[in-house]
Amino acid sequence: MAKQSLFRELIQFAMREKKWWLIPLLVILVLIGGLIIFAQSSAIAPFLYPFF
């Protein structure tokens, strides 16, 4: 739950301070993090090693 509130707080900061370039950066970081978590427990992991 704390991670969700941190992400929400970062999005609110970006919108409040007009830092629109931060939003795509945050989305990409979340997607890469999700890919890493997914790859740790799947059969696709050996194919993703060259990317990390």
PDBQT receptor file of N, H, CA, C and O in Angstrom, charges set to zero:
ATOM      1  N   MET A   1       0.821  -1.188   0.000  1.00  0.00    +0.000 N 
ATOM      2  CA  MET A   1       0.000   0.000   0.000  1.00  0.00    +0.000 C 
ATOM      3  C   MET A   1       0.870   1.258   0.000  1.00  0.00    +0.000 C 
ATOM      4  O   MET A   1       0.508   2.265  -0.609  1.00  0.00    +0.000 OA
ATOM      5  N   ALA A   2       1.995   1.201   0.670  1.00  0.00    +0.000 N 
ATOM      6  H   ALA A   2       2.289   0.383   1.165  1.00  0.00    +0.000 HD
ATOM      7  CA  ALA A   2       2.868   2.370   0.730  1.00  0.00    +0.000 C 
ATOM      8  C   ALA A   2       3.433   2.695  -0.650  1.00  0.00    +0.000 C 
ATOM      9  O   ALA A   2       3.633   3.863  -0.984  1.00  0.00    +0.000 OA
ATOM     10  N   LYS A   3       3.690   1.665  -1.447  1.00  0.00    +0.000 N 
ATOM     11  H   LYS A   3       3.528   0.716  -1.175  1.00  0.00    +0.000 HD
ATOM     12  CA  LYS A   3       4.222   1.899  -2.788  1.00  0.00    +0.000 C 
ATOM     13  C   LYS A   3       3.191   2.598  -3.670  1.00  0.00    +0.000 C 
ATOM     14  O   LYS A   3       3.542   3.449  -4.487  1.00  0.00    +0.000 OA
ATOM     15  N   GLN A   4       1.939   2.242  -3.505  1.00  0.00    +0.000 N 
ATOM     16  H   GLN A   4       1.654   1.550  -2.842  1.00  0.00    +0.000 HD
ATOM     17  CA  GLN A   4       0.895   2.885  -4.297  1.00  0.00    +0.000 C 
ATOM     18  C   GLN A   4       0.759   4.349  -3.915  1.00  0.00    +0.000 C 
ATOM     19  O   GLN A   4       0.568   5.201  -4.783  1.00  0.00    +0.000 OA
ATOM     20  N   SER A   5       0.853   4.648  -2.642  1.00  0.00    +0.000 N 
ATOM     21  H   SER A   5       1.008   3.956  -1.937  1.00  0.00    +0.000 HD
ATOM     22  CA  SER A   5       0.722   6.038  -2.224  1.00  0.00    +0.000 C 
ATOM     23  C   SER A   5       1.936   6.845  -2.657  1.00  0.00    +0.000 C 
ATOM     24  O   SER A   5       1.811   8.031  -2.960  1.00  0.00    +0.000 OA
ATOM     25  N   LEU A   6       3.107   6.221  -2.690  1.00  0.00    +0.000 N 
ATOM     26  H   LEU A   6       3.209   5.258  -2.443  1.00  0.00    +0.000 HD
ATOM     27  CA  LEU A   6       4.298   6.911  -3.171  1.00  0.00    +0.000 C 
ATOM     28  C   LEU A   6       4.152   7.252  -4.652  1.00  0.00    +0.000 C 
ATOM     29  O   LEU A   6       4.457   8.368  -5.070  1.00  0.00    +0.000 OA
ATOM     30  N   PHE A   7       3.684   6.284  -5.442  1.00  0.00    +0.000 N 
ATOM     31  H   PHE A   7       3.436   5.376  -5.102  1.00  0.00    +0.000 HD
ATOM     32  CA  PHE A   7       3.478   6.528  -6.871  1.00  0.00    +0.000 C 
ATOM     33  C   PHE A   7       2.428   7.618  -7.079  1.00  0.00    +0.000 C 
ATOM     34  O   PHE A   7       2.604   8.494  -7.926  1.00  0.00    +0.000 OA
ATOM     35  N   ARG A   8       1.346   7.569  -6.318  1.00  0.00    +0.000 N 
ATOM     36  H   ARG A   8       1.203   6.857  -5.630  1.00  0.00    +0.000 HD
ATOM     37  CA  ARG A   8       0.296   8.581  -6.421  1.00  0.00    +0.000 C 
ATOM     38  C   ARG A   8       0.839   9.957  -6.037  1.00  0.00    +0.000 C 
ATOM     39  O   ARG A   8       0.499  10.960  -6.665  1.00  0.00    +0.000 OA
ATOM     40  N   GLU A   9       1.671  10.001  -5.022  1.00  0.00    +0.000 N 
ATOM     41  H   GLU A   9       1.947   9.186  -4.512  1.00  0.00    +0.000 HD
ATOM     42  CA  GLU A   9       2.260  11.270  -4.593  1.00  0.00    +0.000 C 
ATOM     43  C   GLU A   9       3.195  11.833  -5.667  1.00  0.00    +0.000 C 
ATOM     44  O   GLU A   9       3.221  13.044  -5.890  1.00  0.00    +0.000 OA
ATOM     45  N   LEU A  10       3.955  10.970  -6.329  1.00  0.00    +0.000 N 
ATOM     46  H   LEU A  10       3.934   9.987  -6.148  1.00  0.00    +0.000 HD
ATOM     47  CA  LEU A  10       4.829  11.440  -7.405  1.00  0.00    +0.000 C 
ATOM     48  C   LEU A  10       4.031  11.997  -8.579  1.00  0.00    +0.000 C 
ATOM     49  O   LEU A  10       4.411  13.008  -9.170  1.00  0.00    +0.000 OA
ATOM     50  N   ILE A  11       2.930  11.339  -8.912  1.00  0.00    +0.000 N 
ATOM     51  H   ILE A  11       2.621  10.518  -8.432  1.00  0.00    +0.000 HD
ATOM     52  CA  ILE A  11       2.078  11.826  -9.996  1.00  0.00    +0.000 C 
ATOM     53  C   ILE A  11       1.468  13.175  -9.621  1.00  0.00    +0.000 C 
ATOM     54  O   ILE A  11       1.428  14.090 -10.444  1.00  0.00    +0.000 OA
ATOM     55  N   GLN A  12       0.995  13.299  -8.388  1.00  0.00    +0.000 N 
ATOM     56  H   GLN A  12       1.026  12.556  -7.719  1.00  0.00    +0.000 HD
ATOM     57  CA  GLN A  12       0.416  14.573  -7.946  1.00  0.00    +0.000 C 
ATOM     58  C   GLN A  12       1.466  15.685  -7.952  1.00  0.00    +0.000 C 
ATOM     59  O   GLN A  12       1.162  16.818  -8.323  1.00  0.00    +0.000 OA
ATOM     60  N   PHE A  13       2.689  15.372  -7.547  1.00  0.00    +0.000 N 
ATOM     61  H   PHE A  13       2.935  14.451  -7.246  1.00  0.00    +0.000 HD
ATOM     62  CA  PHE A  13       3.760  16.359  -7.579  1.00  0.00    +0.000 C 
ATOM     63  C   PHE A  13       4.022  16.819  -9.009  1.00  0.00    +0.000 C 
ATOM     64  O   PHE A  13       4.159  18.015  -9.267  1.00  0.00    +0.000 OA
ATOM     65  N   ALA A  14       4.089  15.864  -9.937  1.00  0.00    +0.000 N 
ATOM     66  H   ALA A  14       3.978  14.893  -9.727  1.00  0.00    +0.000 HD
ATOM     67  CA  ALA A  14       4.357  16.205 -11.335  1.00  0.00    +0.000 C 
ATOM     68  C   ALA A  14       3.254  17.092 -11.899  1.00  0.00    +0.000 C 
ATOM     69  O   ALA A  14       3.536  18.017 -12.662  1.00  0.00    +0.000 OA
ATOM     70  N   MET A  15       2.027  16.829 -11.542  1.00  0.00    +0.000 N 
ATOM     71  H   MET A  15       1.797  16.078 -10.923  1.00  0.00    +0.000 HD
ATOM     72  CA  MET A  15       0.920  17.636 -12.048  1.00  0.00    +0.000 C 
ATOM     73  C   MET A  15       0.893  19.014 -11.393  1.00  0.00    +0.000 C 
ATOM     74  O   MET A  15       0.640  20.016 -12.062  1.00  0.00    +0.000 OA
ATOM     75  N   ARG A  16       1.153  19.065 -10.100  1.00  0.00    +0.000 N 
ATOM     76  H   ARG A  16       1.359  18.251  -9.557  1.00  0.00    +0.000 HD
ATOM     77  CA  ARG A  16       1.116  20.330  -9.379  1.00  0.00    +0.000 C 
ATOM     78  C   ARG A  16       2.249  21.267  -9.810  1.00  0.00    +0.000 C 
ATOM     79  O   ARG A  16       2.039  22.472  -9.948  1.00  0.00    +0.000 OA
ATOM     80  N   GLU A  17       3.437  20.720 -10.020  1.00  0.00    +0.000 N 
ATOM     81  H   GLU A  17       3.608  19.741  -9.909  1.00  0.00    +0.000 HD
ATOM     82  CA  GLU A  17       4.605  21.529 -10.376  1.00  0.00    +0.000 C 
ATOM     83  C   GLU A  17       4.785  21.682 -11.893  1.00  0.00    +0.000 C 
ATOM     84  O   GLU A  17       5.767  22.268 -12.349  1.00  0.00    +0.000 OA
ATOM     85  N   LYS A  18       3.843  21.158 -12.659  1.00  0.00    +0.000 N 
ATOM     86  H   LYS A  18       3.045  20.683 -12.288  1.00  0.00    +0.000 HD
ATOM     87  CA  LYS A  18       3.878  21.227 -14.128  1.00  0.00    +0.000 C 
ATOM     88  C   LYS A  18       5.123  20.547 -14.708  1.00  0.00    +0.000 C 
ATOM     89  O   LYS A  18       5.711  21.021 -15.680  1.00  0.00    +0.000 OA
ATOM     90  N   LYS A  19       5.500  19.458 -14.106  1.00  0.00    +0.000 N 
ATOM     91  H   LYS A  19       5.023  19.072 -13.317  1.00  0.00    +0.000 HD
ATOM     92  CA  LYS A  19       6.635  18.663 -14.578  1.00  0.00    +0.000 C 
ATOM     93  C   LYS A  19       6.094  17.502 -15.417  1.00  0.00    +0.000 C 
ATOM     94  O   LYS A  19       6.206  16.340 -15.025  1.00  0.00    +0.000 OA
ATOM     95  N   TRP A  20       5.521  17.821 -16.549  1.00  0.00    +0.000 N 
ATOM     96  H   TRP A  20       5.430  18.765 -16.867  1.00  0.00    +0.000 HD
ATOM     97  CA  TRP A  20       4.852  16.813 -17.378  1.00  0.00    +0.000 C 
ATOM     98  C   TRP A  20       5.813  15.763 -17.903  1.00  0.00    +0.000 C 
ATOM     99  O   TRP A  20       5.393  14.640 -18.185  1.00  0.00    +0.000 OA
ATOM    100  N   TRP A  21       7.083  16.091 -18.043  1.00  0.00    +0.000 N 
ATOM    101  H   TRP A  21       7.424  17.003 -17.815  1.00  0.00    +0.000 HD
ATOM    102  CA  TRP A  21       8.055  15.134 -18.567  1.00  0.00    +0.000 C 
ATOM    103  C   TRP A  21       8.333  14.017 -17.568  1.00  0.00    +0.000 C 
ATOM    104  O   TRP A  21       8.879  12.982 -17.948  1.00  0.00    +0.000 OA
ATOM    105  N   LEU A  22       7.970  14.200 -16.300  1.00  0.00    +0.000 N 
ATOM    106  H   LEU A  22       7.525  15.041 -15.992  1.00  0.00    +0.000 HD
ATOM    107  CA  LEU A  22       8.187  13.156 -15.300  1.00  0.00    +0.000 C 
ATOM    108  C   LEU A  22       7.203  11.994 -15.429  1.00  0.00    +0.000 C 
ATOM    109  O   LEU A  22       7.532  10.860 -15.083  1.00  0.00    +0.000 OA
ATOM    110  N   ILE A  23       6.010  12.271 -15.919  1.00  0.00    +0.000 N 
ATOM    111  H   ILE A  23       5.743  13.193 -16.199  1.00  0.00    +0.000 HD
ATOM    112  CA  ILE A  23       4.975  11.231 -15.968  1.00  0.00    +0.000 C 
ATOM    113  C   ILE A  23       5.375  10.061 -16.880  1.00  0.00    +0.000 C 
ATOM    114  O   ILE A  23       5.267   8.914 -16.445  1.00  0.00    +0.000 OA
ATOM    115  N   PRO A  24       5.828  10.289 -18.116  1.00  0.00    +0.000 N 
ATOM    116  CA  PRO A  24       6.257   9.134 -18.921  1.00  0.00    +0.000 C 
ATOM    117  C   PRO A  24       7.444   8.393 -18.314  1.00  0.00    +0.000 C 
ATOM    118  O   PRO A  24       7.547   7.173 -18.434  1.00  0.00    +0.000 OA
ATOM    119  N   LEU A  25       8.339   9.132 -17.664  1.00  0.00    +0.000 N 
ATOM    120  H   LEU A  25       8.256  10.124 -17.566  1.00  0.00    +0.000 HD
ATOM    121  CA  LEU A  25       9.480   8.513 -17.007  1.00  0.00    +0.000 C 
ATOM    122  C   LEU A  25       9.017   7.578 -15.892  1.00  0.00    +0.000 C 
ATOM    123  O   LEU A  25       9.517   6.459 -15.769  1.00  0.00    +0.000 OA
ATOM    124  N   LEU A  26       8.073   8.031 -15.089  1.00  0.00    +0.000 N 
ATOM    125  H   LEU A  26       7.667   8.940 -15.189  1.00  0.00    +0.000 HD
ATOM    126  CA  LEU A  26       7.551   7.204 -14.009  1.00  0.00    +0.000 C 
ATOM    127  C   LEU A  26       6.819   5.976 -14.539  1.00  0.00    +0.000 C 
ATOM    128  O   LEU A  26       6.948   4.886 -13.981  1.00  0.00    +0.000 OA
ATOM    129  N   VAL A  27       6.060   6.147 -15.602  1.00  0.00    +0.000 N 
ATOM    130  H   VAL A  27       5.955   7.032 -16.055  1.00  0.00    +0.000 HD
ATOM    131  CA  VAL A  27       5.330   5.016 -16.191  1.00  0.00    +0.000 C 
ATOM    132  C   VAL A  27       6.315   3.970 -16.714  1.00  0.00    +0.000 C 
ATOM    133  O   VAL A  27       6.115   2.774 -16.505  1.00  0.00    +0.000 OA
ATOM    134  N   ILE A  28       7.365   4.409 -17.385  1.00  0.00    +0.000 N 
ATOM    135  H   ILE A  28       7.527   5.381 -17.555  1.00  0.00    +0.000 HD
ATOM    136  CA  ILE A  28       8.363   3.476 -17.912  1.00  0.00    +0.000 C 
ATOM    137  C   ILE A  28       9.064   2.746 -16.773  1.00  0.00    +0.000 C 
ATOM    138  O   ILE A  28       9.298   1.541 -16.862  1.00  0.00    +0.000 OA
ATOM    139  N   LEU A  29       9.401   3.461 -15.706  1.00  0.00    +0.000 N 
ATOM    140  H   LEU A  29       9.212   4.440 -15.634  1.00  0.00    +0.000 HD
ATOM    141  CA  LEU A  29      10.048   2.812 -14.561  1.00  0.00    +0.000 C 
ATOM    142  C   LEU A  29       9.142   1.768 -13.923  1.00  0.00    +0.000 C 
ATOM    143  O   LEU A  29       9.612   0.701 -13.528  1.00  0.00    +0.000 OA
ATOM    144  N   VAL A  30       7.856   2.058 -13.818  1.00  0.00    +0.000 N 
ATOM    145  H   VAL A  30       7.474   2.925 -14.138  1.00  0.00    +0.000 HD
ATOM    146  CA  VAL A  30       6.913   1.085 -13.255  1.00  0.00    +0.000 C 
ATOM    147  C   VAL A  30       6.795  -0.133 -14.174  1.00  0.00    +0.000 C 
ATOM    148  O   VAL A  30       6.747  -1.264 -13.691  1.00  0.00    +0.000 OA
ATOM    149  N   LEU A  31       6.749   0.080 -15.471  1.00  0.00    +0.000 N 
ATOM    150  H   LEU A  31       6.788   0.999 -15.863  1.00  0.00    +0.000 HD
ATOM    151  CA  LEU A  31       6.660  -1.042 -16.411  1.00  0.00    +0.000 C 
ATOM    152  C   LEU A  31       7.905  -1.921 -16.354  1.00  0.00    +0.000 C 
ATOM    153  O   LEU A  31       7.796  -3.147 -16.370  1.00  0.00    +0.000 OA
ATOM    154  N   ILE A  32       9.069  -1.318 -16.289  1.00  0.00    +0.000 N 
ATOM    155  H   ILE A  32       9.157  -0.322 -16.277  1.00  0.00    +0.000 HD
ATOM    156  CA  ILE A  32      10.304  -2.096 -16.194  1.00  0.00    +0.000 C 
ATOM    157  C   ILE A  32      10.352  -2.865 -14.881  1.00  0.00    +0.000 C 
ATOM    158  O   ILE A  32      10.769  -4.023 -14.849  1.00  0.00    +0.000 OA
ATOM    159  N   GLY A  33       9.925  -2.221 -13.797  1.00  0.00    +0.000 N 
ATOM    160  H   GLY A  33       9.586  -1.281 -13.823  1.00  0.00    +0.000 HD
ATOM    161  CA  GLY A  33       9.863  -2.911 -12.511  1.00  0.00    +0.000 C 
ATOM    162  C   GLY A  33       8.917  -4.098 -12.548  1.00  0.00    +0.000 C 
ATOM    163  O   GLY A  33       9.226  -5.162 -12.012  1.00  0.00    +0.000 OA
ATOM    164  N   GLY A  34       7.764  -3.915 -13.180  1.00  0.00    +0.000 N 
ATOM    165  H   GLY A  34       7.513  -3.050 -13.616  1.00  0.00    +0.000 HD
ATOM    166  CA  GLY A  34       6.814  -5.018 -13.315  1.00  0.00    +0.000 C 
ATOM    167  C   GLY A  34       7.367  -6.148 -14.160  1.00  0.00    +0.000 C 
ATOM    168  O   GLY A  34       7.134  -7.320 -13.864  1.00  0.00    +0.000 OA
ATOM    169  N   LEU A  35       8.095  -5.806 -15.206  1.00  0.00    +0.000 N 
ATOM    170  H   LEU A  35       8.285  -4.854 -15.446  1.00  0.00    +0.000 HD
ATOM    171  CA  LEU A  35       8.716  -6.825 -16.056  1.00  0.00    +0.000 C 
ATOM    172  C   LEU A  35       9.760  -7.614 -15.278  1.00  0.00    +0.000 C 
ATOM    173  O   LEU A  35       9.850  -8.833 -15.422  1.00  0.00    +0.000 OA
ATOM    174  N   ILE A  36      10.534  -6.941 -14.472  1.00  0.00    +0.000 N 
ATOM    175  H   ILE A  36      10.461  -5.951 -14.355  1.00  0.00    +0.000 HD
ATOM    176  CA  ILE A  36      11.544  -7.626 -13.666  1.00  0.00    +0.000 C 
ATOM    177  C   ILE A  36      10.889  -8.573 -12.672  1.00  0.00    +0.000 C 
ATOM    178  O   ILE A  36      11.337  -9.708 -12.507  1.00  0.00    +0.000 OA
ATOM    179  N   ILE A  37       9.841  -8.119 -12.016  1.00  0.00    +0.000 N 
ATOM    180  H   ILE A  37       9.477  -7.197 -12.150  1.00  0.00    +0.000 HD
ATOM    181  CA  ILE A  37       9.144  -8.968 -11.042  1.00  0.00    +0.000 C 
ATOM    182  C   ILE A  37       8.505 -10.160 -11.746  1.00  0.00    +0.000 C 
ATOM    183  O   ILE A  37       8.561 -11.282 -11.243  1.00  0.00    +0.000 OA
ATOM    184  N   PHE A  38       7.899  -9.922 -12.903  1.00  0.00    +0.000 N 
ATOM    185  H   PHE A  38       7.854  -9.011 -13.312  1.00  0.00    +0.000 HD
ATOM    186  CA  PHE A  38       7.271 -11.011 -13.661  1.00  0.00    +0.000 C 
ATOM    187  C   PHE A  38       8.319 -12.003 -14.155  1.00  0.00    +0.000 C 
ATOM    188  O   PHE A  38       8.084 -13.211 -14.143  1.00  0.00    +0.000 OA
ATOM    189  N   ALA A  39       9.463 -11.506 -14.584  1.00  0.00    +0.000 N 
ATOM    190  H   ALA A  39       9.654 -10.524 -14.594  1.00  0.00    +0.000 HD
ATOM    191  CA  ALA A  39      10.491 -12.368 -15.173  1.00  0.00    +0.000 C 
ATOM    192  C   ALA A  39      11.176 -13.245 -14.133  1.00  0.00    +0.000 C 
ATOM    193  O   ALA A  39      11.725 -14.289 -14.483  1.00  0.00    +0.000 OA
ATOM    194  N   GLN A  40      11.158 -12.853 -12.882  1.00  0.00    +0.000 N 
ATOM    195  H   GLN A  40      10.712 -12.005 -12.597  1.00  0.00    +0.000 HD
ATOM    196  CA  GLN A  40      11.819 -13.645 -11.858  1.00  0.00    +0.000 C 
ATOM    197  C   GLN A  40      11.151 -14.994 -11.649  1.00  0.00    +0.000 C 
ATOM    198  O   GLN A  40      11.811 -15.961 -11.268  1.00  0.00    +0.000 OA
ATOM    199  N   SER A  41       9.875 -15.066 -11.891  1.00  0.00    +0.000 N 
ATOM    200  H   SER A  41       9.340 -14.280 -12.201  1.00  0.00    +0.000 HD
ATOM    201  CA  SER A  41       9.158 -16.303 -11.582  1.00  0.00    +0.000 C 
ATOM    202  C   SER A  41       8.549 -16.953 -12.820  1.00  0.00    +0.000 C 
ATOM    203  O   SER A  41       7.564 -17.684 -12.713  1.00  0.00    +0.000 OA
ATOM    204  N   SER A  42       9.113 -16.699 -13.969  1.00  0.00    +0.000 N 
ATOM    205  H   SER A  42       9.913 -16.105 -14.056  1.00  0.00    +0.000 HD
ATOM    206  CA  SER A  42       8.529 -17.297 -15.169  1.00  0.00    +0.000 C 
ATOM    207  C   SER A  42       9.602 -17.954 -16.034  1.00  0.00    +0.000 C 
ATOM    208  O   SER A  42      10.799 -17.809 -15.786  1.00  0.00    +0.000 OA
ATOM    209  N   ALA A  43       9.154 -18.665 -17.033  1.00  0.00    +0.000 N 
ATOM    210  H   ALA A  43       8.182 -18.783 -17.235  1.00  0.00    +0.000 HD
ATOM    211  CA  ALA A  43      10.072 -19.339 -17.947  1.00  0.00    +0.000 C 
ATOM    212  C   ALA A  43      10.680 -18.383 -18.956  1.00  0.00    +0.000 C 
ATOM    213  O   ALA A  43      11.561 -18.770 -19.724  1.00  0.00    +0.000 OA
ATOM    214  N   ILE A  44      10.227 -17.154 -18.965  1.00  0.00    +0.000 N 
ATOM    215  H   ILE A  44       9.512 -16.839 -18.341  1.00  0.00    +0.000 HD
ATOM    216  CA  ILE A  44      10.738 -16.168 -19.913  1.00  0.00    +0.000 C 
ATOM    217  C   ILE A  44      12.041 -15.522 -19.422  1.00  0.00    +0.000 C 
ATOM    218  O   ILE A  44      12.699 -14.805 -20.176  1.00  0.00    +0.000 OA
ATOM    219  N   ALA A  45      12.411 -15.773 -18.169  1.00  0.00    +0.000 N 
ATOM    220  H   ALA A  45      11.877 -16.355 -17.556  1.00  0.00    +0.000 HD
ATOM    221  CA  ALA A  45      13.575 -15.147 -17.552  1.00  0.00    +0.000 C 
ATOM    222  C   ALA A  45      14.873 -15.302 -18.369  1.00  0.00    +0.000 C 
ATOM    223  O   ALA A  45      15.582 -14.311 -18.546  1.00  0.00    +0.000 OA
ATOM    224  N   PRO A  46      15.210 -16.494 -18.869  1.00  0.00    +0.000 N 
ATOM    225  CA  PRO A  46      16.479 -16.607 -19.618  1.00  0.00    +0.000 C 
ATOM    226  C   PRO A  46      16.534 -15.722 -20.873  1.00  0.00    +0.000 C 
ATOM    227  O   PRO A  46      17.620 -15.346 -21.315  1.00  0.00    +0.000 OA
ATOM    228  N   PHE A  47      15.399 -15.398 -21.432  1.00  0.00    +0.000 N 
ATOM    229  H   PHE A  47      14.518 -15.704 -21.073  1.00  0.00    +0.000 HD
ATOM    230  CA  PHE A  47      15.381 -14.569 -22.629  1.00  0.00    +0.000 C 
ATOM    231  C   PHE A  47      15.516 -13.090 -22.306  1.00  0.00    +0.000 C 
ATOM    232  O   PHE A  47      15.855 -12.292 -23.180  1.00  0.00    +0.000 OA
ATOM    233  N   LEU A  48      15.254 -12.716 -21.056  1.00  0.00    +0.000 N 
ATOM    234  H   LEU A  48      14.979 -13.364 -20.346  1.00  0.00    +0.000 HD
ATOM    235  CA  LEU A  48      15.332 -11.314 -20.659  1.00  0.00    +0.000 C 
ATOM    236  C   LEU A  48      16.686 -10.932 -20.075  1.00  0.00    +0.000 C 
ATOM    237  O   LEU A  48      16.956  -9.742 -19.914  1.00  0.00    +0.000 OA
ATOM    238  N   TYR A  49      17.552 -11.898 -19.751  1.00  0.00    +0.000 N 
ATOM    239  H   TYR A  49      17.332 -12.864 -19.882  1.00  0.00    +0.000 HD
ATOM    240  CA  TYR A  49      18.840 -11.584 -19.149  1.00  0.00    +0.000 C 
ATOM    241  C   TYR A  49      19.679 -10.626 -19.988  1.00  0.00    +0.000 C 
ATOM    242  O   TYR A  49      20.325  -9.753 -19.410  1.00  0.00    +0.000 OA
ATOM    243  N   PRO A  50      19.708 -10.736 -21.309  1.00  0.00    +0.000 N 
ATOM    244  CA  PRO A  50      20.539  -9.794 -22.083  1.00  0.00    +0.000 C 
ATOM    245  C   PRO A  50      20.100  -8.339 -21.958  1.00  0.00    +0.000 C 
ATOM    246  O   PRO A  50      20.895  -7.437 -22.221  1.00  0.00    +0.000 OA
ATOM    247  N   PHE A  51      18.865  -8.093 -21.568  1.00  0.00    +0.000 N 
ATOM    248  H   PHE A  51      18.219  -8.826 -21.354  1.00  0.00    +0.000 HD
ATOM    249  CA  PHE A  51      18.373  -6.721 -21.469  1.00  0.00    +0.000 C 
ATOM    250  C   PHE A  51      18.730  -6.056 -20.154  1.00  0.00    +0.000 C 
ATOM    251  O   PHE A  51      18.645  -4.833 -20.042  1.00  0.00    +0.000 OA
ATOM    252  N   PHE A  52      19.133  -6.840 -19.149  1.00  0.00    +0.000 N 
ATOM    253  H   PHE A  52      19.202  -7.833 -19.240  1.00  0.00    +0.000 HD
ATOM    254  CA  PHE A  52      19.429  -6.270 -17.837  1.00  0.00    +0.000 C 
ATOM    255  C   PHE A  52      20.849  -6.451 -17.544  1.00  0.00    +0.000 C 
ATOM    256  O   PHE A  52      21.318  -6.042 -16.482  1.00  0.00    +0.000 OA
TER     257      PHE A  52
